[in-house]
Amino acid sequence: MRFPRISRALQWGALLATSAWLAGCVTAPTKDYSAYRAAKPASILVLPPVNDAPEVQASASVLSQATLPLAEAGYYVMPVTLVSETFRQNGLEIAGDIHEVPTPKLKEIFGADAALYIRVTKYGTTYQVIQSATVVSVEARLVDLRTGEQLWDGRASASNQEGGNNSGGGLIGMLVTALVNQIINSATDAAHPMAGVATNRLLAVGAPNGLLYGPRSPQYGKN
């Protein structure tokens, strides 16, 4: 009894399917926390975020929501008002210029163990015909002010369309919803709540590839 020959296309399909399955079984690489754990930072200086988005309020929006998750994670965070006023008194009011200040100088002035450098890459609402999406994307790196070594880096995004907010009224309902959202977003800073979500995701502690707990947390040294 002769069996039918398997076509070359079918063989390639099976090979690709097997490769995809194997790739899905590979564990995503994790960060190297050896330098982070060795540095043991207890205090963090949060620098004003560099803003790559066209909305001028993006930096202040993210900065206002960056200190709380760090404090809750067990770190002492330098007061934002004090930090901003210190930079202003020294002629530094642009975030990009502040990020260029040498780490030994930041250590000398503020005495913090590490500095958090944040960059806002997206901030605002994009309008389309039948919907609008408000997106905020941020990235950051934690640097040891004693050595200048990078201890950690991460990025996160948030959108008000993540839940698939679709209108149940068909095309007319979608158009009305889009119009209402556009009016609301124009009258308010619709990206500010999304900045809070993105910033909390960015600075999440205990999550895979996230920050480590600080020394004031009961979970310190357990992750």
One Martini backbone bead per residue (centre of mass of N, CA, C, O) as a GRO file, in nm:
protein
  223
    1MET     BB    1   0.095   0.037   0.025
    2ARG     BB    2   0.050   0.370  -0.074
    3PHE     BB    3   0.149   0.685   0.015
    4PRO     BB    4   0.106   1.001   0.002
    5ARG     BB    5   0.271   1.272  -0.080
    6ILE     BB    6   0.412   1.539   0.066
    7SER     BB    7   0.407   1.847   0.020
    8ARG     BB    8   0.620   2.110   0.031
    9ALA     BB    9   0.422   2.317   0.152
   10LEU     BB   10   0.338   2.141   0.394
   11GLN     BB   11   0.619   2.114   0.515
   12TRP     BB   12   0.667   2.418   0.562
   13GLY     BB   13   0.421   2.465   0.742
   14ALA     BB   14   0.509   2.273   0.969
   15LEU     BB   15   0.779   2.413   1.029
   16LEU     BB   16   0.666   2.693   1.104
   17ALA     BB   17   0.482   2.600   1.333
   18THR     BB   18   0.706   2.480   1.508
   19SER     BB   19   0.875   2.740   1.536
   20ALA     BB   20   0.655   2.911   1.671
   21TRP     BB   21   0.619   2.729   1.919
   22LEU     BB   22   0.910   2.748   2.022
   23ALA     BB   23   0.917   3.058   2.051
   24GLY     BB   24   0.682   3.063   2.267
   25CYS     BB   25   0.862   2.892   2.483
   26VAL     BB   26   1.040   3.127   2.518
   27THR     BB   27   1.184   3.314   2.748
   28ALA     BB   28   1.197   3.616   2.840
   29PRO     BB   29   1.421   3.836   2.895
   30THR     BB   30   1.597   3.958   3.165
   31LYS     BB   31   1.725   4.162   3.375
   32ASP     BB   32   2.014   4.308   3.510
   33TYR     BB   33   2.045   4.347   3.880
   34SER     BB   34   2.334   4.365   4.003
   35ALA     BB   35   2.386   4.674   4.020
   36TYR     BB   36   2.132   4.748   4.174
   37ARG     BB   37   2.183   4.572   4.428
   38ALA     BB   38   2.465   4.695   4.495
   39ALA     BB   39   2.376   4.999   4.529
   40LYS     BB   40   2.127   5.056   4.712
   41PRO     BB   41   1.904   5.266   4.674
   42ALA     BB   42   1.723   5.520   4.880
   43SER     BB   43   1.747   5.774   4.688
   44ILE     BB   44   1.554   5.994   4.460
   45LEU     BB   45   1.601   6.184   4.163
   46VAL     BB   46   1.363   6.366   3.982
   47LEU     BB   47   1.367   6.461   3.670
   48PRO     BB   48   1.273   6.647   3.431
   49PRO     BB   49   1.107   6.572   3.163
   50VAL     BB   50   1.151   6.495   2.846
   51ASN     BB   51   0.990   6.647   2.554
   52ASP     BB   52   0.866   6.500   2.236
   53ALA     BB   53   0.607   6.639   2.246
   54PRO     BB   54   0.390   6.903   2.153
   55GLU     BB   55   0.293   6.912   2.441
   56VAL     BB   56   0.379   7.120   2.705
   57GLN     BB   57   0.239   6.949   2.957
   58ALA     BB   58   0.381   6.669   2.971
   59SER     BB   59   0.607   6.697   3.183
   60ALA     BB   60   0.431   6.787   3.428
   61SER     BB   61   0.236   6.547   3.427
   62VAL     BB   62   0.444   6.323   3.481
   63LEU     BB   63   0.593   6.441   3.729
   64SER     BB   64   0.333   6.453   3.920
   65GLN     BB   65   0.326   6.104   3.892
   66ALA     BB   66   0.628   5.985   3.987
   67THR     BB   67   0.666   5.987   4.307
   68LEU     BB   68   0.458   5.793   4.439
   69PRO     BB   69   0.556   5.507   4.342
   70LEU     BB   70   0.835   5.540   4.476
   71ALA     BB   71   0.744   5.580   4.769
   72GLU     BB   72   0.574   5.310   4.780
   73ALA     BB   73   0.848   5.137   4.718
   74GLY     BB   74   1.074   5.271   4.940
   75TYR     BB   75   1.153   5.567   4.866
   76TYR     BB   76   1.331   5.857   4.868
   77VAL     BB   77   1.198   6.166   4.749
   78MET     BB   78   1.267   6.440   4.608
   79PRO     BB   79   1.137   6.736   4.613
   80VAL     BB   80   1.009   6.894   4.344
   81THR     BB   81   1.013   7.193   4.426
   82LEU     BB   82   1.306   7.202   4.522
   83VAL     BB   83   1.436   7.110   4.260
   84SER     BB   84   1.324   7.328   4.069
   85GLU     BB   85   1.436   7.574   4.228
   86THR     BB   86   1.733   7.500   4.214
   87PHE     BB   87   1.758   7.509   3.908
   88ARG     BB   88   1.652   7.800   3.868
   89GLN     BB   89   1.876   7.940   4.045
   90ASN     BB   90   2.091   7.803   3.817
   91GLY     BB   91   1.959   7.837   3.515
   92LEU     BB   92   1.761   7.569   3.510
   93GLU     BB   93   1.459   7.494   3.289
   94ILE     BB   94   1.559   7.273   3.094
   95ALA     BB   95   1.551   6.940   3.069
   96GLY     BB   96   1.788   6.888   2.875
   97ASP     BB   97   1.997   7.041   3.052
   98ILE     BB   98   1.960   6.878   3.313
   99HIS     BB   99   2.049   6.597   3.184
  100GLU     BB  100   2.358   6.720   3.146
  101VAL     BB  101   2.427   6.698   3.426
  102PRO     BB  102   2.651   6.587   3.619
  103THR     BB  103   2.640   6.345   3.856
  104PRO     BB  104   2.830   6.472   4.073
  105LYS     BB  105   2.665   6.736   4.094
  106LEU     BB  106   2.398   6.612   4.187
  107LYS     BB  107   2.517   6.485   4.441
  108GLU     BB  108   2.621   6.746   4.573
  109ILE     BB  109   2.342   6.900   4.587
  110PHE     BB  110   2.126   6.649   4.682
  111GLY     BB  111   2.238   6.350   4.787
  112ALA     BB  112   2.154   6.134   4.607
  113ASP     BB  113   2.184   5.810   4.481
  114ALA     BB  114   1.966   5.864   4.247
  115ALA     BB  115   1.848   5.904   3.904
  116LEU     BB  116   1.559   6.000   3.711
  117TYR     BB  117   1.518   5.954   3.361
  118ILE     BB  118   1.273   6.115   3.164
  119ARG     BB  119   1.068   6.033   2.867
  120VAL     BB  120   0.844   6.183   2.637
  121THR     BB  121   0.703   6.046   2.332
  122LYS     BB  122   0.388   6.055   2.414
  123TYR     BB  123   0.114   6.314   2.392
  124GLY     BB  124  -0.223   6.264   2.324
  125THR     BB  125  -0.463   6.329   2.060
  126THR     BB  126  -0.603   6.130   1.800
  127TYR     BB  127  -0.782   6.208   1.512
  128GLN     BB  128  -1.063   6.063   1.361
  129VAL     BB  129  -1.350   5.996   1.213
  130ILE     BB  130  -1.473   5.766   1.453
  131GLN     BB  131  -1.216   5.841   1.641
  132SER     BB  132  -1.025   5.863   1.951
  133ALA     BB  133  -0.676   5.874   2.074
  134THR     BB  134  -0.517   5.849   2.389
  135VAL     BB  135  -0.157   5.886   2.423
  136VAL     BB  136   0.105   5.751   2.645
  137SER     BB  137   0.469   5.771   2.640
  138VAL     BB  138   0.735   5.619   2.836
  139GLU     BB  139   1.075   5.668   2.961
  140ALA     BB  140   1.352   5.518   3.163
  141ARG     BB  141   1.636   5.589   3.389
  142LEU     BB  142   1.860   5.457   3.633
  143VAL     BB  143   2.112   5.646   3.814
  144ASP     BB  144   2.414   5.645   3.962
  145LEU     BB  145   2.558   5.919   4.134
  146ARG     BB  146   2.835   5.780   4.227
  147THR     BB  147   2.911   5.638   3.917
  148GLY     BB  148   2.707   5.657   3.649
  149GLU     BB  149   2.544   5.403   3.655
  150GLN     BB  150   2.322   5.197   3.513
  151LEU     BB  151   2.043   5.020   3.669
  152TRP     BB  152   1.785   5.109   3.486
  153ASP     BB  153   1.514   5.030   3.244
  154GLY     BB  154   1.212   5.173   3.077
  155ARG     BB  155   0.871   5.118   2.937
  156ALA     BB  156   0.549   5.291   2.860
  157SER     BB  157   0.187   5.265   2.801
  158ALA     BB  158  -0.126   5.456   2.727
  159SER     BB  159  -0.485   5.402   2.650
  160ASN     BB  160  -0.833   5.476   2.597
  161GLN     BB  161  -0.851   5.205   2.386
  162GLU     BB  162  -0.793   4.930   2.537
  163GLY     BB  163  -1.110   4.842   2.591
  164GLY     BB  164  -1.280   4.882   2.338
  165ASN     BB  165  -1.452   5.160   2.280
  166ASN     BB  166  -1.756   5.077   2.157
  167SER     BB  167  -2.030   5.146   1.992
  168GLY     BB  168  -2.380   5.025   1.987
  169GLY     BB  169  -2.494   5.239   1.739
  170GLY     BB  170  -2.311   5.224   1.525
  171LEU     BB  171  -2.217   5.468   1.314
  172ILE     BB  172  -2.370   5.695   1.457
  173GLY     BB  173  -2.260   5.636   1.740
  174MET     BB  174  -1.957   5.673   1.667
  175LEU     BB  175  -1.980   5.969   1.576
  176VAL     BB  176  -2.092   6.085   1.839
  177THR     BB  177  -1.862   5.987   2.023
  178ALA     BB  178  -1.635   6.136   1.874
  179LEU     BB  179  -1.748   6.420   1.917
  180VAL     BB  180  -1.758   6.422   2.224
  181ASN     BB  181  -1.457   6.354   2.271
  182GLN     BB  182  -1.345   6.603   2.124
  183ILE     BB  183  -1.468   6.814   2.312
  184ILE     BB  184  -1.343   6.713   2.576
  185ASN     BB  185  -1.039   6.710   2.484
  186SER     BB  186  -1.036   7.022   2.418
  187ALA     BB  187  -1.121   7.116   2.724
  188THR     BB  188  -0.913   6.898   2.814
  189ASP     BB  189  -0.663   6.690   2.966
  190ALA     BB  190  -0.681   6.372   2.853
  191ALA     BB  191  -0.373   6.273   2.912
  192HIS     BB  192  -0.331   6.278   3.219
  193PRO     BB  193  -0.448   6.001   3.306
  194MET     BB  194  -0.258   5.840   3.112
  195ALA     BB  195   0.002   5.932   3.251
  196GLY     BB  196  -0.056   5.778   3.513
  197VAL     BB  197  -0.063   5.496   3.394
  198ALA     BB  198   0.216   5.496   3.254
  199THR     BB  199   0.386   5.567   3.506
  200ASN     BB  200   0.300   5.323   3.679
  201ARG     BB  201   0.406   5.113   3.481
  202LEU     BB  202   0.699   5.206   3.470
  203LEU     BB  203   0.715   5.208   3.815
  204ALA     BB  204   0.683   4.921   3.867
  205VAL     BB  205   0.685   4.691   4.136
  206GLY     BB  206   0.759   4.342   4.083
  207ALA     BB  207   0.768   4.336   3.798
  208PRO     BB  208   0.871   4.248   3.511
  209ASN     BB  209   1.143   4.457   3.474
  210GLY     BB  210   1.125   4.621   3.721
  211LEU     BB  211   1.149   4.764   3.995
  212LEU     BB  212   1.280   4.781   4.302
  213TYR     BB  213   1.269   4.772   4.619
  214GLY     BB  214   1.294   4.966   4.884
  215PRO     BB  215   1.410   5.011   5.219
  216ARG     BB  216   1.098   5.103   5.313
  217SER     BB  217   1.012   4.820   5.239
  218PRO     BB  218   0.896   4.503   5.324
  219GLN     BB  219   1.008   4.392   5.026
  220TYR     BB  220   1.296   4.417   5.070
  221GLY     BB  221   1.492   4.180   4.893
  222LYS     BB  222   1.246   3.994   4.737
  223ASN     BB  223   1.331   4.081   4.406
   0.00000   0.00000   0.00000
